[in-house]
Amino acid sequence: MHRPIARLPKAHLHQHFTGSMRHSTLVELAHERGVHLPHALVEDWPPTLRATDERGWFRFQRLYDVARSVLQRPEDIYRLLREAAEDDRADGSGWLEIQVDPSGYAARFDGLTATLELILDAARTAERDTGTAVGIMVAANRTKHPLDARTLARLAAQYAGSGVYAFGLNNDERRGRALDFERAFRIARRADLLSTPHGGELNGPRSVRDCLDELSADRIGHGVRAVEDPYLVERIATGKVTLEVCPTSNMSLGVVDELDQVPLRRLFDAGAPIALGADDPLLFGPRLAAQYEIARTVFGFSDAELAELARMSVKGSAAPDALRKELLAGIDAWLAEPPRP
């Protein structure tokens, strides 16, 4: 007897822009745009990945870059965001924060500012058409020069309150010290943007501490390896820093060998705020509701605990206050419903 997870209101805080694309859309656009896709993105999809060594991470990034190359026209951007919002709506998400590095598309869409404005308009259109609110996180690439990150932070700050809600830092955390990006995050924080860097995925607890100490993180993308340091987990719990945990991604990239090794239960029981995320369903397969199903079936989360996960996702989000209240009330209503067979 369970309540249906797709009916549980929730927020989705960890999904990358290109990685949110439907696989069927990737194949269709590649055919239309004349882009050759490797077997790993067609017949062998979802691909077998392991990014714990440099060669594996390079392959993962290469597949991501090939997928990005099919997004060549403004209508492709509108379609991607509409479908991402549709999929989130089907999974019960009322708020989707999607992270993007505009510089990856700037050459195609007339520069950084024009690219971000295109994405923001597509997000507003997707929200209007689907009913799922969409916020944008501008994310810098830690493998690039910190000056590039400052440029992106200034751009994000210009659109704070106009669709941009957070500033992140992604790519291989084994490259690029958090300290190198402190000035970029300072710019973003002055504009009241949430600080949402990646950490604690491929590197250990130190990368999480660096996100807290150097970047004043409000949330941390992944953060699962914080579990290796109980004092750090206590700090995260006390400071109410939300960890964006993506179980399928952790297994697919080799952070853990099996799903039951993701420290979801240990972090939850220790009081760490957690927001489940799908990360890159284009490459990993399962979307948001599936992450909640994993919490239920693999880790034994009760419906009351799933509701608490959903509450933590909303509380850790940048959603407007009225929407937060609506989603939290919906979570209480879901839990008040009788379970179904």
Secondary structure, DSSP 8 states (H G I E B T S, - for coil): -B--GGGS-EEEEEEETGGGS-HHHHHHHHHHHT----GGGTTT-S-----SSHHHHHHHHHHHHHHHTT--SHHHHHHHHHHHHHHHHHTTEEEEEEEE-GGGTTTTTTSHHHHHHHHHHHHHHHHHHHS-EEEEEEEEETTS-HHHHHHHHHHHHHTBTTTEEEEEEES-TTSS-GGGGHHHHHHHHHTT-EEEEEESSSS-HHHHHHHHHHH--SEEEE-GGGGG-HHHHHHHHHHT-EEEE-HHHHHHTTSSSSGGGSTHHHHHHTT--EEE--B-HHHH---HHHHHHHHHHTT---HHHHHHHHHHHHHTS---HHHHHHHHHHHHHHHHS--B-
